[in-house]
Amino acid sequence: MITTIMKTINIKSLFAVAIITIVIVSCKQDVITLQQPTTTTPVTPSKGTADFTKFIAIGNSLTAGYQAGALFTDGQNNSFPLILSKQFSVAQGSTLTFNQPDINSVNGYNSTVSGLVLGRYILYAADGNPNDAVPTPAGYPGVPAPYNTAGPAFTDPAFYNITFDKTKLNNFGAPGILLGQCLIGATGGPSTGNPYFNPYYARFASNPGTSTIIGDAIAAQPTFFVFDLGNNDVLGYATTGGNGTVPLTTLANFQTYYSNAIGALLNPATNPNNPKGVVTTIPNVTTIPYFYTVTWNAIPLDATTAAEVNTGFAGYNQILGAIAANAALLTNFGLSAADLNSRMVNFTASKNNPILIADKTLTDLTTVFGYLASIGPANGGITAAQQAALAPYTQVRQATSNDLITLSAGAILGTTVGGNPLLVNGVSVPLGDTYVLLPSETTAILTATAGFNSIINSVAAQYSSQIAVADINSVFTSFVTNQYIVSDGVMITPSFTPPFGAFSEDGVHPNSRGYAYLANVIIDAINAKFTAAVPHASLAAYTGVGLPLVP
C-alpha cells in the first residue's frame, strides 16, 4: 500500500546499464590464453555419402534468417540455410541454387504501435550518448536512415506481393510456427478466425489454406534437407513469461508431430530420391540474452526514495506480519509464516534492489484479506479501504536470483502507470507475469526441452542411415558456459553486445555471424555422419551487431 509520494526514480537508463554491464563482464571474461598455432593439413572438400544437389530447409524464424526482431532482406540473405548452401556448393563441386521467399524489405516488420509501423531493432541512443543505446525499432521517431522506415505490415496487401517462384523454393522457414503447424493447411489461411494462420507461410504456400509446409517441401523433391523445428514449442511459452497465452506443446503431441513430419520427408513413395538430412536439437532457451540482460535486481534507488517506498509498504508488511503471528489464521487459510515473511517488501539505497513481481504460484491472499475486512479493525481486522489498497498485492514478492526477467521488461521497469508517481512498475506496481519466468516455469521449460530432444534423437535413430543429428543443445550449453569461442580468428560471445555478440538486438535470434556459427555446428554433424568434408563458413565473412547509432 503506497501512501507516500515517491520521487522520480532514476531508472531511465536501465536498458543501457544492463548492456554496459554485459560489456564490462564480457571484457573480463573474454581473456584468451595465447597458444602456439598448430599446423593442419588442408582437407579436400567432399560431399561424402550425401547428395546436396537439391538442398532444402524446413524450420521457423531461425531457418528463415529472422534477426533483430524482424525478417528483412539483409537478415534473409544471411540465413543459415543459405550459408550452408554456399558451403555445400564447395563440397558438391558445383554451384547450387538456393531460392528463398524474398521478403523485399530493408527493415522488415515487427509491430504496429498507435498506427506507427515498426521494424527491426538497432542499438540507438536518442540522447546522443552511445553508452545510453537501447534496442530501438526501425521506424521509431528520430531513428536515422536507413532505419527510419519499416514494413509492410501483415495487414498491408503489399506484404503478400511476391517476386519469387513458389515452385522453385529451397527455404521453407516460416517465423513463428510451432512444430504441428508444418503439418496443417490452416497455417496458410484463412487469415481471420484462424489461430493457426501464419502470414509468412501464406506468402509462399503453394495453395494457401490447403497446402502444408511439409507437403510443399516434399514437392521440391529434395536430395538433402535440414529440419529445424521444435524451438518455438518451448520458446513461445518462455518469451511470454509462461503466462499461458502460448502453452508448452505436450510430449505426446510433439512425438506425433515429429514422427509424422520426418516420416513424410523420408517416405520413398512421395520422394524416390532417397534423401538424407540433418535434424537439430533444441537449446536451453532460458540462457539466451533475452533472459539475462535485465537482471532480477535492476532497481536503483537513492536513500530518500527507498525510505519513502518503504514507508508506503509499512502497512502491507505489518498486516503480513500480523497474519504470520496468528496460528489460527495460518491454519484456517492454509498459509505459512515463512511464506508470508518472504513476501514482505523492503528497498535500500542501492543500485541493485530486487524488482517487485507478480507470482501466480503464491497462495492468493484475497480470501484472508477479505476475512480481516469482514471482522473490522475493532476485532483485529482491517478497513474496507485497506482491503482495497491491498488488492494489487495478494500474490506479489520481490524477485530473487532464481527469477528470470525478460528483455522486454527493460522498457517497462521504472515507468509510471498513467503518469501517477505513486504507481511505478517494478517498485510499487508488481511486474506482470509476461515479463518474468518463475522458477517453476523455468523447470517446466527445461523438462519439456529434455523431453523434446529425447524424441528428436529417438526419431532420428529410426532413420539412422539417412539422418544426422546436430546437437545444438549441447554446443550452445558449452558456448554459454565458456562465454566465448574463437573461430577463424574471430571471437564471439553469447550476447548482443558489439562487436563480439553472436546474438542480434532482439536477444533471441542470432545475428549474421551467429548464423554462420550455427551453420558450422550443423556442418560438423553432417561431416561426421556422412563421411563428408564440407568446409566451415568463415565467421569473418559475416557481420555482427552494429555499433550504437545516434541522431
N, C-alpha and C positions, 0 to 999 in steps of 0.2 A: 504494500500500500504506500504509494509515493505521495506524501503530503507536503513536501517542501519543494520550492522551485529550484531546479538544477541549473547550474551554469552550463554554458556550452562546452561540450566535451570535445577535446582536441583529437578528433579521430578521422579527419578528412583525408589524411594520407595513409589510412590503414592498408590499402592495397599496395601502395608504394613501399611502405615499411616492410610488408611481407616479402615483396620482390627484392628489396635491398638486402633483407635478411638472408634470402636464398643466395644472393650474390656473395655475401660475406662468408656464408657457410661453405658455398662451393669453392671459394678461393682457399679456404682452409683444408677442404677435403681433396681438392684436385692437385695433390702433391704426388708427383710421379718419380719413382726411383729410376734413374737412368741406368740402362744396361747396355752391354756391348751388343751391337746388331748381329743377328745370326744370318748366315748365308743359306739361301734356299734355292733349290733348282727349279726353274720355271716349269710349270706343268702345261702340257699341250691341251688346249680346250677340247672337251669331248662331251657328247650327249649321253654316253654310256648306253644303257638299255632303254633310255627314254626317247620319245619322239616328240619334239616341240613344234612340228610342222604347223599344227593348228592348236595353239595355246589359248585357253580361255580362263577367266577368273570369275568366281561366284562369291559374293560377300555383301558386306554392308558399307558403312561410311569409310572404314579403313581401306577397303578394296577400291572404292570409288576415287580415293585421293582427297577426301574431305579433310580440311585442316583449318585451324583458326576460327572455328565456328561456322563454316560455310563450305559449299562446293563452288570453286571458282576456277577459271581457266588454268592459272599457273599451278594451283594445287593438283588439278586433274592431270596436268602434264607431268607431274612427278608422283603419280600413284605408284604403289609398289608393284602392281602387275605390269605396268608399262616399263618400270625399271627392270623387272625380271625378263620381260620380252627382249630387251636390249642385250642382256647377258646371255639369254638362250640363243640369240642370233649368233653370238660368237661361238658357242658350243655346237650349234647346229651346222655352222659353216655357211649360212645364208641369211640374208636379212629377212626377218619375219615381219609380217603385217600384224599390227595390233590396233584395232579400231575401238574407240571409246564413244559413249554417248555424250558428245561435246556439250558443255554447259554454256559456252559462249558468253561468259560474264566475267568482267575484270575483278569484281569483288564479291560476287555471289549474293546469296540471300540468307540472312539469319533470322530476322523477325521484323514485325511492323509494330511500332510503338507510337500511339497517338497520331497515326497516319503517316509516320516517318518510316520509310523503308530503310532497313539497316542490313549491312553485310558482314564480311569477315572482320575479325578483330586484328588490331595492330596495337603496339605499345605506343601510347600517345600521352604527352604531358601538356595539358591545356594551359598550365601556368608558365610554360616555357622552360621549366626546370626538368631536365631528363630524369633526375632522381625521383621525381613525382609521377613518372609514367605509369599508366594502368592500362589493362586491356580495354580498348575502346572500339566500337564497331564502325566500319566504314559507313559513310553517310551521315554520321553524327555531326551536328553543327560545329563548325570550326576545324574539323579534320581536313588537312591539306590534300590536294590532288597528288596522286591519282586515287586516293581513298575517300574522296568526297561524294562518291556515287555508290549505289548498290542496286541489287535486284537483277531481273524482275522477281516479284513476289509470286508465291504459289497461286494466288488468286488472279494474277495477270496472265491473260491468254498468251502473251509473248513468251512466258516460261515454257510453254509446250510447243513453241515453234522450233523445229529441229532441222539441222543441216546435215545430219548423218544418215546412213543407210541402215535401218533396223536389222536387215537381213545379214549384215556383214560385221556384226559386233563381236568383240572378243571380251570386253569387260562388262560383266553383269552385276556390278556392285551398285546397290541401292541404299543410300544412307538412311538409317533409322529402322531398318526392318529387323524383325525377330526371325529366328530360325524357321518357325512354322509358316511364316508369310511367303517363303520361297516356293511353297507347295500349293498355294491357293490363288485363284484368279482374282479374288476380291482385292488383292494387293494393287492391281492396276486400275480399279474402278468398280463402281461409280465413285465420284469424289464427294458426294454428300450422303449422309446417313449410313456411312460405312466406316467402322472403326479400323478396318484393315488397310484402308486406302493409303498408298504411298505415292506422292507426286513424282518422285524421281523415277520409280519404275513405270509410272504412267507415261512418261516421256518416251521410253524405249520399248515398252511392251509390244509384242507383235500384234496382239489383239486385246487392247485394254479391257479388263473386266472378265476376260475368258482365259487368255494365256497365263502361264505361270513363269516365274523366273527359271525354275529348273527345266521346264519344257522348252523355253527359248534357248537355254544353254545347251540342251541336248540336240536341238535342231541345228546348232552350229557344228555338230559332228566333230568334237574335239579329239585330238590325239593325246593331249595333256591338259590337266586342269589344276587350279588352286581352289580349294573350298575353304573359305574363311568366314563361316557363320557361327553364331552362338554367343558372341561377345555381348550383344545387346540384351540377351536373355538374363544377364546379371547387371549390365551397365545401366540400363534404363531404370531399374529399381534403385541402384546406388546413387545416380546423379539426381534423383528426385527425393533423396533422403529417406527412402523406404516409406514414403507417405501413402503408398497404396495405389497411386494413380497408374503405376506400371509395376505389376506384380512380377515376382520371380516365376519363370517357367518351371513347371513341375518336372521332376526327374522322369516320370512316366511319359509325359508328352515329349520331352527332349529326346528320349530314347526312340520314340516312334518317328518323330520328325527327322532325326539324324539318319536313322536306318533307312527310311524311305528315300531321302534325298540322295544318299550315297549309292543306294541300290539302284535308283533310277539312272544315275550318271554312268554306272558301270554295266547296265543291262545290255547284253550283246544284241538283243532283239531290236533295240532302238538306236544303237551305235555300234556298228560292226568293226569300228577302228580299234577295238580293244584298248581303250585309253588308260593311261596311267595318270597319277596325280599326287598331290600333297595336301594334307589337311593340317590345320593349325589348332593348337590347344588354346585355352582361354587364360589370359594372365590374371593375376590378383589385382582387380581394378581399384581396390582401396589404397593402393600405393602409388597411384598416379598423382601428378601435381594438383589435380582438381581437389584432392582431399587433404593436402598438407601445406598449401601456400598460405591459407588463412588458418592460424593456429587457434587452439581452444582457449587460450588466454590472451586474446588480442585486444583487450580493452585498456587503454591508457587513461588514468585519472590522476589529477593532482590532489593534494591533501584536502583542500577545501571542498572540491566536488565529491570526493569519496565520502567525506563526513556527511554531506548533505544527502547523498544517496542512502547511506546507512541509517540516517535519521528517518528517511522515508520508509525504510523497510523494518524499522524497530518494532512497529505494531505487529507486522506479519511474523517476525521472529518470536515475539513474545507469545503470540497465540499458539504457534507451533510448539514452543517450549511448554506451555501450559497443558496442551494435549499430551505431549510426551511424558509428562509427570503424572498423568491421570490414568491409572491402571484400568479403570472401568471403561473409559473411552477407547483405550487401546484395544481392549478385548472386544467390545461391542462393535467396533468399526474395522476390525482386522488390521490394525496398524502396529507399527513398532517404533519404539523411542529412537532407535538408531536411524531408521529411515527418516523420521521427522527432523532429527537433528542435522542430517546430511542435506536437508533442503533449505536450511537457513542461509540467508544471503548476506554476504559481507564483502565490501570492497576496501582496498587500501590505496595509499598514494604509491602507485606503481604503473609501469608501462605494460604490465602483464597480468591484468585482472581476468579471472575466468568470465566467459560470456554467460549471461543468463539464457537458458534454453528451455524449451518445452520438452517434456519427456513422457510420452504416452505409456511407457511401461510402469510408471509410478502409480501407486494407488490414488485414485481420484478422491480428493478431499471435499468435493462438493457436498456429500451427504453429511459429513461431520460438521462442516461449517453451517449447513442448514439446521442441524440439530442445535448447535450453540446459539443460533439466532432465534430459534423457537423458544428456548428457555429464557433468553434475555439476560442483560447484564446483572440484574438483581440476583440471579441464580448461578452466577459464574459464567454466563454466556456472552454473546456479542450482540451489537445492534444490527438492525437491517442494513444501515448504511455501511457498517463494517463488513457485513457479508457481501454486499455488492462490490466493495473495494477489493475483497479477497478473490472474487470470481476469476480474474485472469491468472491466478496463481495456484490453482488447485492441482496442477501437475507440472511444476517447474523446479529447476535446481540450477546451480552453476555448473558449467562444463568441467570435465576432468580430462586428463591426457588420454583417456580411453575413448573420447568422443572425437569424431572426425567432422570438421566444418568444411562445407563446400566452398569452392572458389566464388560462386555466385553470391555468397553471404557477404563478401567484401564490399559489395555495392549497397548493402542494407545496414550493416552494423554502424551504429553511431548516428544514424539519421533519425529524425523525429517523425512521429505519426501525425499527419495533419498539421504539421508545424507547431505542435504542442511541445514545449520544452520539458514537460513532465514525462512525456512518452518517448523514450529513446530506445531504439531497437538494440537488443543485446544487453541493455543495462536495466531499465525499468520495464521494458516490454520484452518478454521472452522471445528468442529467435525461434521461428517456426520450424515445424517438422521437416519441411522441404530442404532446409539448409543444414541439417545435422544428420549424421549417421551415428546412431546409438550403438553401444557395444553389442546388443542383441542383433541388431541389423547387420553389423559387420560380420558377426558369426554366421548369420543366415547366408550372406554373400559368399563367404569362404566355403561353407558347406555345399552350397549349390555349385560353385566353381569346381570343387573337387569332384562332385558327382558328375557334372557335365564332362569334365576331362576324362573321367573313367570311361564314360560312354564313348567319347571320341576315340580313345585308344582301343576300346573293345571292338567298335565297328571297323576301324582301320585294320585290326588284326584279322578280321574275317576276309579281308581282301589283301592279305599281306604281300602278295606278289605284284599288286598294282598300286598300292598306296604307301607313301611315306608320311611320317608324322613330324611336323616341325613343332617342337615343344617350346612354344613362345612363353609359356608359363614359367618354366624353369630358367630360361635365358633371361627373362625380364626380372625375375626374382634376384638372380645373380647381379644384374645390372643395378638394381636398386640398392642391394646390399653393399656393393663395391663403390657406388656413387659415380663411377665414370668407367668408360672404356676408351682405348685408343686403337684406332684402325686406320691404316693408310696414312699414318702421321697426323690424324685428326682426332681430337678428344671430343667426346660427347658425354653429357650428364643427363640424368632423368629429371629434367626441369624444363621450363620455358624461358630461362634466363639467358639472354645473349651474352657472349657469342657461342657458348658451348651446349646450350639446351637442345635436346633431341625432340622435345615436345613443342607444339605450336601454342599460340596465345590462348587457346581455349582450355589448356590444361588437361585435355583428354586425348586428342589426336596428335600423332607425330607431325613434325614439320617435314620438309622435303628431305633433309639429311636423315631424319629419324626413319622415314620410309625406306631410304636406301639401306639403313642398318637392318630394318625388318626384312627387306628383300634378301639380304645376305644370310640371315638366320634360316630363311626358307631354302636358299641355295645350298646351305650346308646339309640340310636334311635330304635334299634331292641327290646331292653328290654321294652321300653315304648309302642311300638306298639303292640307287640305280647305277652305281659304279661310274658316275659321271664326273666331269671336271669342268663344271660351269664356273667361270671366274666371278669373283666378287665384284660388286659395283664399288667404285671409288667414292668414299664419303666426301672427299674433297671436291667432287664434281657437283655436289648438291648443297643448296643453301640452308641455313638455319633461320632462327628468328632474327628479324631485323632490329637494329638499334632503335631506341625510342625516338619518336618524331615530336617535333614541337611546332606551334603555329607558324 
